[in-house]
């Protein structure tokens, strides 16, 4: 676990409070933003408010890209995405145009907090922490995350833990299968039930299993944001005052606060407690079709143009004449078709920097439909990571600094889109999540310069767990 200490912040705080706790409970709230949890909804969240009053708290800077899979993996290992070789939900294959495969827990080769503690013989509980499928072999209990193929049957270690889940939380689900559905009543019903069942299981394990470290992540908040943020945010393009779901997001935060309060009743005052998120959330402004733009700029050449919107497939591309192609998602990713690196590379290695500079300038110049600048950010992995393993993109693009989502499909005939290409959406990710930490004997207050990548090492420090071999 190798996270370089930032200026002050969490690393320094953890060093001062090293060894203060024998036990630590961590509750992850996927996508919780400081703007809602610390400000707008704060008066409705008494249990989280009490934790803030008793501990330290502040905005938590995510990694680039601010995406669930790499973010949680980085948080729990202290490694950046380049060191892990994880740049999103999917992995590319070296020297191939084949579609990328899903990342899973076997791709995290650095030690996570639970690996270090297990190696030291300290028991752990891990529930739903991405990328937690397949279930990791730990000294304790491990329940897989939303990547599990069967949403109703999570993979577990040990295997017979599945029997406990069936008995204690019989309607347990790793995810909401309807989270991209237009049936919002079903989504609300299922996400609330999923959350209640996950917290019920977590509290049961806290009471019945041996543990020094216990952590769960609730993915439901992310699903609620994507489906309902526009209904509650007056500044959202899709907001309608007095709409049916105007209070859906706040009601779900209240549910989370009640469940967290119930967890706090299961632990004593000598147990450290940490609440955190992997990234924040932003209101959806629209989509930018990154491959459509690359086509219009003559960087991406197709063998034929589809008449309807469709996902870009390798067989659609004239690779001998293609300079670059892209992937959509919360951020955009651009890959150059480099001779000697790709099978039919069209860019000479000596031209790589020049072509990247040219594409970057073009991406930065993309404006909103009304012509206003949107403030796009473009990153080169080798400039922001300590190392670059795996198959990193050549450029990572935050359209409008994440106000706009990157859309990877082609055939729209337009660069600016009003909808996502994977289903209804009202939110995108944001750079900053949240952190609240209560440690026995530590003074409360606001912490500055908090970084997600420091979280795992800080947890081990508070527990007095050495990180060496």
Buried (B, 14 or more C-beta within 10 A) or exposed (E): BBBEBBEEBBBBBBEEBBEBBBBBBBBBBBBBBBBBBBEBBBEEBEBBBBBBEBBBBBBBBBBBBBBBBBBBBBBBBBBBBBBBBBBBBBBBEEEEBEEBEEBBBEBBEBBBBBBBBBEBEBBBBBBBBBBBBBBBEBBBBBBBBBBBEEBEBBBBBBEEBBEBBEEBBEEBBBBBBBBBBEEBEBBBEBBBBBBBBBBBBBBBBBEEBEBBBBBBBBBBBBBBBBBBBBBBBEEBEEBEEEBEBBEBBBBBBBBBBBBBBBBBEBBEEEBBBBBBBBBBBBBBBBBBBBBBBBBBBEBBBBEEEBEEBEBBEEEBBEBEBBBBBBBBBBBBBBBBBBBEBBEEBBBEEEBBEEBBEBBBEBBBEBEBEEEEEBEBBBBBBEEBBEEBBBBBBBBBBBBBEBBBBBBBBBBBEBBBBEBBBBEBBBBBBBBBBBBBBBBBEBEBEEBEBBBBBBBBBBBBBBBEBEBEE
